[in-house]
Each structure stands twice: as C-alpha cells, then as structure tokens.
Amino acid sequence: MPRNYKQEYENYQGTEASKQDRAQRNKARRMLEKKGVVHKGDGKDVDHKKPLSKGGTTVINNLKAKPAAKNRSFKRNSDGSMK
C-alpha cells in the first residue's frame, strides 16, 4: 500500500506543534553552522542536550553535534517514550 503523504502532513507534520518544533530544530542547525561546528552534508545532526520535549531550549549551551546514527538511536521506555 503506498504511503499517503498528504494525509500524513495534515494529521501530523502540518500541526502547529510540529511546525514549531521543526522551526526550533532548524534554528539550532543554523546556530551551529554559524559557529562552524556542522556543515551541509557532513552527516552530523544537531542534538539538544535537554530535549525540546523535556523542556529544553534552543540556546548554544544546550546544543551539540553528533553523528546522525548516534543521534537517531536512543534508549526508550517500554511505552516507547524517551528515557
């Protein structure tokens, strides 16, 4: 069954909360690009030390660069939420 991208956008990616989170992630990336820590196509992700979902903010002291593979795999609780 093909993926319904339009419905996915309407139900999740297009919500105001998702748009705000995406804007914060983009801002964090731009901040570290200005400092020269990350570059386009370098395979690194910008990580929030204290996640946005746990009350973290997008300030330079809360950001670090990590390889994408390490940033996208993290321990989860049995209900699927982050530890």
C-alpha positions in Angstrom: 0.0 0.0 0.0 1.5 3.4 -1.0 2.2 6.0 1.7 -0.3 8.8 1.8 1.9 11.8 2.3 -0.9 14.4 2.1 -2.8 12.7 4.9 0.4 12.3 7.0 1.1 16.1 6.6 -2.4 17.0 7.5 -2.5 14.8 10.6 1.0 15.3 12.0 3.6 17.3 10.1 1.2 20.2 9.4 0.1 20.7 13.0 1.2 23.9 14.8 3.2 22.0 17.4 5.2 20.1 14.7 5.8 23.3 12.8 7.2 25.0 16.0 9.4 22.0 16.8 10.8 22.0 13.2 11.5 25.7 13.4 13.5 25.2 16.6 15.5 22.3 15.1 16.2 24.4 12.0 17.3 27.4 14.2 19.6 25.1 16.2 21.2 23.8 13.0 21.8 27.4 11.7 23.4 28.4 15.1 26.0 25.6 14.9 26.6 26.2 11.2 27.5 29.9 12.0 30.0 28.6 14.7 31.5 26.2 12.1 30.7 23.1 14.1 28.5 21.5 11.4 28.3 21.9 7.6 25.8 20.9 5.0 26.2 17.2 4.0 28.6 16.3 6.8 26.4 13.6 8.2 26.0 15.2 11.6 22.8 16.1 13.5 22.4 18.9 16.0 21.4 17.4 19.3 19.6 19.2 22.1 21.3 18.0 25.4 18.0 18.5 27.1 15.4 17.6 24.5 12.7 20.1 23.5 10.1 17.6 24.5 11.5 17.6 28.1 11.6 21.4 28.4 14.9 22.1 26.7 15.5 25.3 24.8 17.4 26.2 21.7 20.4 28.1 23.2 24.0 27.4 22.3 24.8 25.8 25.7 22.1 23.2 25.1 23.3 22.1 21.6 26.0 19.7 20.4 26.8 18.0 17.1 26.5 14.2 16.9 26.8 11.7 14.1 23.3 11.1 12.7 23.4 7.4 13.6 24.0 8.1 17.3 21.5 10.9 17.5 18.7 8.9 16.0 19.1 5.9 18.2 18.4 6.4 21.8 17.0 4.3 24.7 13.3 4.2 25.1 10.9 3.2 27.9 8.6 0.2 27.4 5.8 2.6 26.3 8.1 4.0 23.5 8.8 7.3 25.2 12.4 8.6 25.5 14.3 7.8 28.7 
